[in-house]
Amino acid sequence: MDKETLAHRNLRMAEAFHTPSLMEQIRSTGLRAVARLPIPPPPRGGASPDERILVIRPDHLGDVLLTLPALRRLRAIYPSAEIHALLGPWSADTLAPIKEIDLILTLPFPGFTRAEGGSLAAPYLLAAQTAQRLRRIGYNRAYVLRRDHWWAALVAFLAGVPQRIGYDFGDTGRFLTDALPYQPMHAVAANLRLVDADQSHLPKVALNYPVDEASRLAVRDLLRHSGADLNAPYTVIHVGSGAAIKNWNPEKWARTADALRGDLEGSIILTGSLHESALAEQIAARMKISPVNLTGATDLPRLAALLADARLVMGSDSGPLHLAAAVGAPTVTLFGAADPDEFRPWGVPASHRIVVSTIACRPCRVLDWSGDDFANHPCVHDISVADVLENARRVLAATAYGDSTNRE
C-alpha cells in the first residue's frame, strides 16, 4: 500500500492502542473505589513538614536523566530536607552520583521489568507491600514524576503520604492531593513544573551529569587496547535503543559512518548493550573502515566518560543519547514513534539536532507493534542517509569543533 494509506491505517491502529481496554476500564472503576478509602497518615515524630521527600520514577536511563533539573530545583527549594528517590533497579546507578539525592530505594515496578508477568493480583499486592515499606520510613511529600503512573500514585496514597504531587492524567490524579493539569511539553519542563511553577529559569537549565576522572582514565585505557586512534577526536554511534521499532537500518548506519570517516580524522566507535552486539556487528561488517566496537564493554560511568569526550554522538532516540547531551557531547538523534517535542535531547538546539521521519502517522507513541508486520512501521527506517549526514555536519560546524560557544 502507498505511504498515505499506510499512515491512515497506522493512525487508526494507534488510536485503538491508546483507547482503554475493557480490562483497563474495570481496573479504573476499582481504583476509583480505592481512592475513596480513608487511609490514616503514618505515625509522625518531631519531623518538620519538609524533612523527608520522596520522588518516584519507574523508568529507565533516559527518563531518569531528564529528572535531574527537577531534583536539583527540589534541593534548592528544600535545602534541609531528606530527598529519597524510588527507582527501578535498572536505573539506580543513574542517580548514584547525584548529590542532591540522600537515599535511593529500588523496586521492580510492574510493567517496567521486561520479565514475564505474574498474576493479575501481583501488582496490587506489591503496591500494598511497598506502601507499608514507605509508611515505616515516613514521608511528608511525594512526587509522582511520570504522568500516567497511577500505580506509583496509588502506592503514595496507601502509604499515607500527606502531600502527593503529580499530573491529573488518567487514573493517576485520583490518588493525588495536588494534581496539576497536564499540558504537552518537553519532559524536562514537565518534571520541573511539578516541583516549581515558575518556569522563567527554564532556558538556563542544563542536565550536567557528572563524569569522574577514574572512568575517564579507564575509557582511555579501553580505547588504547581496542585500537582506537587516540590522536584525533572520535565519533560515537549508539547502535540500539529500548525498542526495535526505533532502530535504524544497519546498512544506512554503515554508509553514514563511512561518509563521516571520509570527512574527519578519528575513529568511529560503536556502543550499545551486550544484547545489541549483533546489531553492531551488522554495521561493522558493512563499513569500509573497521570501527571500534565497544558494545557491552562499558558500564554507565564509563559510557558517560566515553560520550563526554566524543566530537559527536549519533543514534536513535534512547537513554544513551540523553546521557551524551547530559555530559556535554553534541548529538544527532533519529526519531520515529516517539515525540521529539517531549523527548529530544536537552540542550542548545544547534548542538543537538534531531532527524524525524516524514511518514504522517508519527509520532504514534507506540513502541511495541507485536502481531503486526514490522514493515508496516517504517518511520525510522525511512530516514535517509543524506538527512542524517546533513544534520551531523551542521552540528559539527556549530559545536566545539566549530563554534565552541554553542556547546554546553
C-alpha positions as CSV (number, residue, x, y, z in Angstrom):
1,M,0.0,0.0,0.0
2,D,1.2,3.6,-0.6
3,K,2.5,5.7,2.3
4,E,-0.6,7.8,2.7
5,T,-2.8,4.8,3.0
6,L,-0.3,3.1,5.4
7,A,-0.2,6.2,7.6
8,H,-4.0,6.4,7.9
9,R,-4.1,2.7,8.8
10,N,-1.4,3.1,11.4
11,L,-3.1,6.1,12.9
12,R,-6.3,4.1,13.4
13,M,-4.3,1.3,15.0
14,A,-2.5,3.7,17.3
15,E,-5.8,5.3,18.3
16,A,-7.2,1.8,19.2
17,F,-3.9,1.0,21.1
18,H,-4.3,4.1,23.2
19,T,-8.0,3.5,23.9
20,P,-8.6,1.9,27.3
21,S,-9.4,-1.8,27.0
22,L,-12.3,-3.4,28.9
23,M,-9.9,-4.7,31.5
24,E,-8.4,-1.2,32.0
25,Q,-11.9,0.2,32.3
26,I,-12.8,-2.3,35.0
27,R,-9.5,-1.5,36.8
28,S,-10.3,2.2,36.6
29,T,-13.6,1.5,38.3
30,G,-11.9,-0.4,41.1
31,L,-9.3,2.3,41.6
32,R,-12.0,4.9,41.9
33,A,-13.4,3.0,44.8
34,V,-10.0,2.5,46.4
35,A,-9.3,6.3,46.2
36,R,-12.3,6.9,48.5
37,L,-10.9,4.7,51.3
38,P,-9.8,6.5,54.5
39,I,-6.1,6.0,54.8
40,P,-4.6,7.1,58.1
41,P,-1.3,9.0,57.9
42,P,1.8,7.2,59.2
43,P,2.9,8.0,62.8
44,R,4.7,11.3,62.9
45,G,7.5,12.1,65.3
46,G,9.0,15.6,65.6
47,A,9.6,15.8,61.9
48,S,9.2,19.2,60.2
49,P,6.9,19.3,57.2
50,D,9.8,19.4,54.8
51,E,12.1,16.8,56.4
52,R,11.6,13.8,54.1
53,I,10.5,13.9,50.4
54,L,10.0,11.0,48.1
55,V,10.5,11.2,44.3
56,I,9.1,8.3,42.3
57,R,10.3,7.5,38.7
58,P,9.9,3.9,37.4
59,D,11.6,4.4,34.1
60,H,15.0,3.6,32.6
61,L,18.1,5.7,31.9
62,G,16.8,8.5,29.6
63,D,13.7,9.4,31.5
64,V,15.6,9.4,34.8
65,L,18.3,11.7,33.4
66,L,15.5,14.1,32.3
67,T,14.5,14.5,36.0
68,L,17.9,16.0,37.0
69,P,16.9,19.6,36.8
70,A,13.8,18.9,38.9
71,L,15.8,17.1,41.5
72,R,18.2,20.0,41.8
73,R,15.4,22.5,41.9
74,L,13.8,20.5,44.7
75,R,17.0,20.6,46.7
76,A,17.3,24.3,46.2
77,I,13.7,24.9,47.5
78,Y,14.1,22.5,50.4
79,P,17.8,22.6,51.3
80,S,17.4,20.9,54.7
81,A,15.1,18.1,53.6
82,E,16.0,14.4,53.1
83,I,15.2,13.6,49.5
84,H,14.8,10.0,48.6
85,A,14.3,8.5,45.1
86,L,12.3,5.4,44.4
87,L,13.6,3.9,41.2
88,G,13.7,0.6,39.3
89,P,16.9,-1.4,40.0
90,W,17.7,-0.8,36.3
91,S,18.2,2.9,36.8
92,A,19.6,3.1,40.4
93,D,23.1,3.7,39.1
94,T,21.9,6.7,37.1
95,L,21.3,8.7,40.2
96,A,24.1,7.3,42.3
97,P,26.5,10.2,41.7
98,I,23.8,12.9,42.1
99,K,24.5,14.6,45.4
100,E,21.0,16.1,45.7
101,I,19.6,12.6,46.5
102,D,20.2,11.3,50.0
103,L,18.9,7.8,49.5
104,I,18.0,5.6,46.6
105,L,15.3,2.9,47.1
106,T,14.7,0.3,44.4
107,L,11.6,-1.6,43.4
108,P,10.8,-3.9,40.4
109,F,7.9,-1.7,39.1
110,P,5.2,-3.6,37.4
111,G,5.2,-3.1,33.7
112,F,8.9,-2.0,33.6
113,T,10.7,-5.2,34.5
114,R,10.9,-6.7,30.9
115,A,10.2,-10.0,32.6
116,E,7.3,-12.4,32.4
117,G,4.2,-11.0,34.1
118,G,2.8,-12.7,37.2
119,S,-0.8,-13.0,38.4
120,L,-3.4,-10.2,37.9
121,A,-3.2,-9.6,41.7
122,A,0.6,-9.3,41.8
123,P,0.8,-5.5,41.1
124,Y,-1.7,-4.7,43.8
125,L,0.0,-7.0,46.4
126,L,3.3,-5.3,45.6
127,A,1.6,-1.9,45.9
128,A,0.4,-2.8,49.4
129,Q,3.8,-4.2,50.4
130,T,5.6,-1.1,49.1
131,A,3.2,1.2,50.8
132,Q,4.0,-0.5,54.2
133,R,7.7,-0.1,53.5
134,L,7.3,3.6,52.7
135,R,5.0,4.1,55.7
136,R,7.7,2.8,58.0
137,I,10.1,5.4,56.7
138,G,7.5,8.2,56.8
139,Y,7.3,10.9,54.1
140,N,5.8,14.4,54.2
141,R,5.6,14.8,50.4
142,A,5.8,12.5,47.4
143,Y,6.3,13.5,43.7
144,V,5.0,11.1,41.0
145,L,7.0,12.3,38.1
146,R,5.6,10.0,35.4
147,R,2.3,11.5,34.4
148,D,0.5,8.2,33.7
149,H,1.9,6.2,36.6
150,W,-1.3,5.6,38.6
151,W,0.4,2.7,40.3
152,A,3.0,5.0,42.0
153,A,0.3,7.4,42.9
154,L,-1.7,4.5,44.5
155,V,1.4,3.5,46.5
156,A,1.9,7.0,47.8
157,F,-1.8,7.2,48.7
158,L,-1.7,3.8,50.6
159,A,1.5,4.9,52.4
160,G,-0.4,7.8,53.8
161,V,1.9,10.5,52.4
162,P,0.1,13.7,53.3
163,Q,1.0,15.7,50.2
164,R,1.1,13.8,46.8
165,I,2.0,15.8,43.7
166,G,1.7,14.7,40.1
167,Y,-0.3,15.2,37.0
168,D,-4.1,14.7,36.6
169,F,-3.7,12.2,33.9
170,G,-5.8,9.0,33.6
171,D,-6.2,7.3,36.9
172,T,-3.1,9.0,38.4
173,G,-4.9,12.2,39.6
174,R,-7.5,10.5,41.8
175,F,-4.7,9.5,44.3
176,L,-3.0,12.9,44.4
177,T,-3.6,15.8,46.7
178,D,-2.1,18.2,44.2
179,A,-3.0,17.1,40.7
180,L,-1.8,19.5,38.0
181,P,-3.5,19.6,34.6
182,Y,-1.1,18.1,32.1
183,Q,0.0,20.2,29.1
184,P,2.2,18.8,26.3
185,M,5.8,20.0,26.9
186,H,9.3,18.7,27.0
187,A,9.9,16.1,29.7
188,V,12.4,18.3,31.5
189,A,9.9,21.1,31.7
190,A,7.1,18.7,32.8
191,N,9.3,17.4,35.7
192,L,10.3,20.9,36.7
193,R,6.7,22.1,36.7
194,L,5.7,19.6,39.4
195,V,8.4,21.0,41.6
196,D,8.2,24.7,40.8
197,A,5.5,26.5,38.9
198,D,8.0,29.3,38.0
199,Q,9.4,28.3,34.5
200,S,11.3,31.5,33.9
201,H,14.6,29.9,34.6
202,L,13.9,27.0,32.1
203,P,16.1,28.3,29.2
204,K,19.2,28.2,31.5
205,V,18.5,24.7,32.8
206,A,21.1,22.0,32.0
207,L,21.3,18.3,32.8
208,N,25.1,18.4,33.7
209,Y,25.7,14.7,34.5
210,P,28.9,14.2,36.5
211,V,31.8,12.3,34.9
212,D,34.5,11.0,37.3
213,E,38.2,11.1,36.5
214,A,38.7,7.4,37.2
215,S,36.2,6.5,34.5
216,R,37.9,8.8,32.0
217,L,41.2,7.1,32.6
218,A,39.6,3.7,32.3
219,V,38.0,4.7,29.0
220,R,41.3,6.0,27.7
221,D,42.9,2.6,28.5
222,L,40.0,0.8,26.9
223,L,40.3,2.8,23.7
224,R,44.0,2.2,23.6
225,H,43.6,-1.6,23.9
226,S,40.8,-1.5,21.3
227,G,42.9,0.0,18.6
228,A,41.2,3.4,18.6
229,D,43.0,6.4,17.1
230,L,43.9,8.5,20.2
231,N,45.4,11.3,18.2
232,A,42.1,12.6,16.8
233,P,38.6,13.2,18.2
234,Y,36.3,10.2,17.8
235,T,32.6,9.9,16.7
236,V,30.2,7.5,18.6
237,I,27.3,5.7,17.1
238,H,25.0,4.1,19.6
239,V,23.6,1.2,17.7
240,G,20.4,0.4,19.6
241,S,17.5,1.7,21.7
242,G,14.9,0.5,24.1
243,A,12.6,-0.8,21.3
244,A,13.4,-2.5,17.9
245,I,10.9,-0.2,16.2
246,K,13.2,2.8,16.9
247,N,16.4,1.2,15.4
248,W,17.8,2.5,12.1
249,N,18.9,0.2,9.3
250,P,22.5,-1.2,9.8
251,E,23.3,-0.5,6.1
252,K,22.4,3.2,6.5
253,W,24.5,3.5,9.7
254,A,27.4,2.0,7.8
255,R,27.1,4.4,4.9
256,T,26.8,7.3,7.3
257,A,29.8,6.2,9.3
258,D,31.9,5.8,6.1
259,A,30.9,9.3,4.9
260,L,31.8,10.9,8.2
261,R,35.1,9.0,8.3
262,G,35.9,10.4,4.9
263,D,35.2,13.9,6.2
264,L,37.1,13.6,9.5
265,E,40.1,12.0,11.1
266,G,39.5,9.8,14.1
267,S,37.8,6.5,14.9
268,I,34.2,5.6,14.6
269,I,33.1,3.9,17.9
270,L,30.1,1.7,18.2
271,T,28.4,1.5,21.6
272,G,25.4,-0.5,22.9
273,S,24.4,-3.1,25.4
274,L,25.7,-6.7,25.2
275,H,22.4,-7.9,23.6
276,E,22.9,-5.3,20.9
277,S,26.3,-6.7,19.8
278,A,24.8,-8.5,16.8
279,L,23.4,-5.1,15.6
280,A,26.8,-3.6,15.9
281,E,28.4,-6.4,14.1
282,Q,26.0,-5.9,11.2
283,I,27.0,-2.3,11.0
284,A,30.7,-3.0,11.2
285,A,30.5,-5.7,8.5
286,R,29.1,-3.2,6.1
287,M,31.7,-0.4,6.8
288,K,34.7,0.2,4.6
289,I,36.9,1.1,7.5
290,S,36.5,-1.1,10.6
291,P,35.0,0.7,13.6
292,V,36.0,0.2,17.2
293,N,33.2,-2.0,18.6
294,L,32.6,-1.4,22.3
295,T,29.1,-2.8,22.7
296,G,28.8,-4.4,26.1
297,A,32.2,-3.1,27.2
298,T,31.2,-0.1,29.3
299,D,29.2,0.3,32.5
300,L,27.3,3.6,33.0
301,P,30.1,5.7,34.5
302,R,32.5,4.6,31.6
303,L,29.9,5.2,29.0
304,A,29.4,8.7,30.3
305,A,33.1,9.3,30.2
306,L,33.3,7.9,26.6
307,L,30.5,10.1,25.4
308,A,31.8,13.2,27.2
309,D,34.9,13.2,25.0
310,A,33.3,12.4,21.7
311,R,33.2,15.0,18.9
312,L,29.7,13.8,18.0
313,V,27.3,11.1,19.3
314,M,24.6,9.7,16.9
315,G,21.8,7.2,17.4
316,S,18.1,6.6,17.7
317,D,16.1,8.1,20.5
318,S,17.4,6.3,23.6
319,G,18.8,6.8,27.0
320,P,22.5,7.0,25.9
321,L,21.7,9.9,23.6
322,H,20.2,11.7,26.6
323,L,23.4,10.8,28.5
324,A,25.5,12.2,25.7
325,A,23.7,15.5,25.9
326,A,23.9,15.4,29.7
327,V,27.7,15.2,29.6
328,G,28.1,17.9,27.0
329,A,28.6,15.9,23.8
330,P,26.9,17.2,20.6
331,T,24.2,14.8,19.3
332,V,22.2,13.8,16.3
333,T,19.1,11.8,17.3
334,L,16.7,9.9,15.0
335,F,13.0,9.9,15.9
336,G,10.1,7.8,14.7
337,A,7.4,6.6,17.0
338,A,8.4,8.9,20.0
339,D,7.6,12.6,20.1
340,P,10.7,14.8,19.8
341,D,8.9,17.7,21.3
342,E,8.8,15.8,24.5
343,F,11.9,13.6,24.3
344,R,14.5,15.3,22.2
345,P,18.0,15.6,23.9
346,W,18.0,18.7,26.2
347,G,20.4,21.4,25.4
348,V,21.3,24.2,22.9
349,P,19.4,23.2,19.7
350,A,22.4,23.9,17.4
351,S,24.4,21.2,19.4
352,H,21.5,18.7,19.5
353,R,19.8,18.2,16.2
354,I,17.0,15.7,15.5
355,V,16.1,13.9,12.3
356,V,12.4,12.8,12.0
357,S,10.6,10.5,9.7
358,T,8.3,12.1,7.1
359,I,5.5,9.5,7.5
360,A,2.3,11.1,8.5
361,C,1.4,8.7,11.4
362,R,4.4,9.8,13.5
363,P,4.6,10.2,16.4
364,C,2.2,7.3,17.2
365,R,3.8,6.8,20.7
366,V,3.6,3.0,20.2
367,L,6.9,1.2,20.7
368,D,5.6,-2.4,20.5
369,W,3.7,-3.5,17.4
370,S,3.7,-7.2,18.3
371,G,1.4,-9.1,16.0
372,D,1.7,-6.6,13.1
373,D,4.2,-6.8,10.2
374,F,7.3,-4.8,11.2
375,A,7.4,-3.5,7.6
376,N,4.2,-1.6,8.2
377,H,6.0,0.7,10.6
378,P,8.9,2.2,8.5
379,C,9.1,5.5,10.4
380,V,12.8,5.4,11.4
381,H,13.9,3.2,8.5
382,D,12.6,5.8,6.0
383,I,15.0,8.4,7.3
384,S,17.7,8.9,4.6
385,V,21.4,8.8,5.0
386,A,21.6,12.3,3.4
387,D,19.4,13.8,6.1
388,V,21.4,12.3,8.9
389,L,24.7,13.4,7.3
390,E,23.4,16.9,6.8
391,N,22.4,17.2,10.4
392,A,25.7,15.7,11.6
393,R,27.7,18.2,9.6
394,R,25.6,21.1,10.9
395,V,26.2,20.0,14.5
396,L,30.0,19.6,13.9
397,A,30.1,23.1,12.4
398,A,28.3,24.6,15.3
399,T,30.0,23.0,18.3
400,A,33.4,22.9,19.9
401,Y,34.9,21.7,16.6
402,G,33.5,24.8,15.0
403,D,31.8,27.4,17.3
404,S,32.5,26.5,20.9
405,T,30.0,29.0,22.2
406,N,27.2,26.6,21.4
407,R,28.5,23.7,23.3
408,E,27.2,23.2,26.9
